[in-house]
Amino acid sequence: MSADLRSDAARSVHRIARHGALERDVGADVVGFKAFNLARMAELGLNVPPAFVIGTGFCAVPAEATVAVWHDHLAWLESATGLAFNDPRKPLLLSVRSGAPVSMPGMMETLLNIGLSDHTLAGIIRTSGNPRLAWDAYRRLVAAFGEVVAGVDAAAFEADLAAVAGDQADRDLDHLALRELARRHLATYRREAGAPFPQDPYEQLDRAIAAVFGSWSSARASSYRTMRGLPDTLGTAVTVQQMVFGNAGGLSGAGVGFTRDPTDGTPAPWVDFLFNAQGEDVVSGRRNAGSGEILGAVAPGVWNDLVAATRALEIAFRDMQDFEFTVQDGRLFLLQTRNGKRTPQAAARIALDMAEEGLIDRQTALRRTGDLTPEGLAVTRLGGGAEAATPIATAASASAGAVSGRIALDEAASLRLAQGGEAVILVRRDAETSDIAALDHAAGLLTQNGSRTSHAAVVARQLGKVCLVGCGALSIDEPARSIAIAGWSFPEGAELTIDGNDGRIYRGRLAIERVPPAGLWERLQALRNETDAG
């Protein structure tokens, strides 16, 4: 799929109404798959916040996506929401998201809470009745804008957080602590950026749109396209959407999920969720998230709505979906869906199961599994007596399989060890997509923070890497080039074994064997024989 980026459609703005389609007949090559699928979800009657989309044609010349281009569409969004941008009484806040014609999970930027300022802060407090929400959103905006738009090192804002929070998690801070944190961030922004944080929401939005377009050319996005054989000419669209708030406390939170297990294909929702959080908390790889069982236990009505939405998505898209959602005050909002990245084992089972369920025909199932082989379906696990070894720690499994390898703490070490013929386990504090080049050289990824659905974990699963995330027993001493796990110390280059089948970590090198999943190849063969006979 390739748009003429000079066409009127690609160089225009398109609207997504609540419970309605795109206002124009355009494809994903113009508005990106994220916006295209948002419109499809709205057509299904799922709860999607309204938005407008600046087409892919502006990606090559983002300076031309001026206020004059999108001003009337912002006015339409104000009318659709009953809120007003830069209004001190009922302010409209916005998210600004990338969206290429192909899936590139986490490779480009997102900015949330655009429109919040000293002028509009009181309006958010008044309309929400929640000062904690307002100050939390404000400090998030200043830090994210500083990092993404102004180029401030994230460590400067992390130092502010450490000074205010101490040992507390940021999600546990009250509004007074968050107010102090926002004020510190404003001072840090002024010091590090050499100018005050922009208080004009129109300037915020203009610069945010330019930064999201600019992230198409970032090092991590370029590396991903090179790895996946994608052309640089596709470009990204930018979606500007009404904010919904998972950080509103109570029955509010953010989540990411798959309609089926992307590691083995089990037909049940596979969800990570954080109460009192925004979506970036789940996908950024900097925080740990709980499973969907937490949401189901606390808010069974919301969970039932989510399960119903997953069924609607599979019926409409005829494939396993990777989706993002926010819950605000007990109300479910869908923010994204796309065909989910999955292991070969999951690909086989999902296609076979969907054919049996009647979601796809058997020819489609055959087409989706035609390149799978017994070797490709084999999974790695501990063998040769290694299964009796004693693990030293556990973590959340984001991608199945087992691997032994030498520890690398960055891209240079990963490349050096891999070129020396060594299997490499990349060990990082956060599961971030900025590590995409290092991950390409590694056989496994182990992180201190992050959730199973963080963007880096999604990419690791797509690349066939064993991946464990959120290991609380892990600490990294980068100056000393060493790590510690549950009291055991390991220098860079030492050997570890990680087992994504059960989330366990072992000292040293253990025996690994490849085995076929029971019955899966036989089911595939039966499908192929039946299709040939037909």
Secondary structure, DSSP 8 states (H G I E B T S, - for coil): ----TTSTTTTSEEEE-TTS-BSS---HHHHHHHHHHHHHHHHTT-----EEEE-GGGTT-GGGS-HHHHHHHHHHHHHHHT-BTT-SSSB--EEEEEE-SS--TTSS-EEEEET--TTTHHHHHHHHS-HHHHHHHHHHHHHHHHHHTS---HHHHHHHHHHHHTTS-GGG--HHHHHHHHHHHHHHHHHHHSS-----HHHHHHHHHHHHHHGGGSHHHHHHHHHHT--TTS--EEEEEE---TTSSSS-EEEEEESS-TTT--SS-EEEEEET--HHHHHSSSS--EEHHHHHHH-HHHHHHHHHHHHHHHHHHSS-EEEEEEEETTEEEEEEEEE----HHHHHHHHHHHHHHTSS-HHHHHHHHTT--HHHH-EEEE-TTGGGS--SEE-EEEE--EEEEEEE-SHHHHHHHHHTT--EEEEESS--GGGHHHHHH-SEEEESS--TTSHHHHHHHHTT-EEEE--TTEEEETTTTEEEETTEEEETT-EEEEETTTTEEEES---EEEE--TTHHHHHHHHHHHHHH-
